């Protein structure tokens, strides 16, 4: 798997925003209709409580902080 590293702080923030747009919708609504079929897909890692949601956010903002620090070091 290739890991993408942002070139700028703005890009790192935009990457996190894009990730949240894609990932969080199904974390709150784990049942999704599969396009073109009558079937449904069920996400297994949906939020069961507020604690899980807070841990999820904290983990992803930690990733953002690391990307920002890495970007700042790279500029020097």
N, C-alpha and C positions, 0 to 999 in steps of 0.2 A: 504494500500500500504506500502510495506517495503522500507525503505530508506537505501541505501547502503552508508556506510562511509568508505573511504579509510583508510588503516592501515599505509601507508607511503606517502610521498610527491610524489614519483615516481608513485605510484598507482593512486593517485588523478589526476596527469597529464595524465596518460594513460587512465583513465576513461573518462576524458574530450575529449581526442583524439578520442576514440571509439564512444562517443556520437556524436561528430561532423561528423565522417565518416558516421554514420547511418542517422542522422537527416538533415544535410545540403544539401545533394544531392537533396532531394525532395523539399527543400525550394526554390531552384533555378529552379528546373524542376518539377512544381506541377502536370503535367500530367504523369501518370504512367500506363503502361499496366499491367493488372492483369494476372499473369501466369496461364496458363491452360484455359483461357477464351478469348473471343473476346472483353471483356469489358475493360474500362479504369477507373482509379481512379483519382480523382482530389483533391489534398491537398488544404485545405481552408486557411491555414495560411502561404502562401508563401510570400517572400519579395516583397513588392510593390515599395520600394525605398531604397536609401542608408541609410537614417536615421533609418529605421526599422532594417536593417542589422547591423548597429552599435549598436543599443540598444540590439539586440539579443546577439551579442558578449559580450558586457559589462555585461549583466545580467549573462551570463555563466562564464565569468572570475571572477565575484564577488563570485559566488558559489565556484569556484576553490580557491580563496583567503581564504574564510571561512574554506574550508576543510584543507588547509595548516595550518592555525592558529590553528584549532582544533587538528590536528595531532601533531603539535609542543607542545601544552599544554599537550597532553596525554603522551608525552615522558618524561616530567619532573616529 
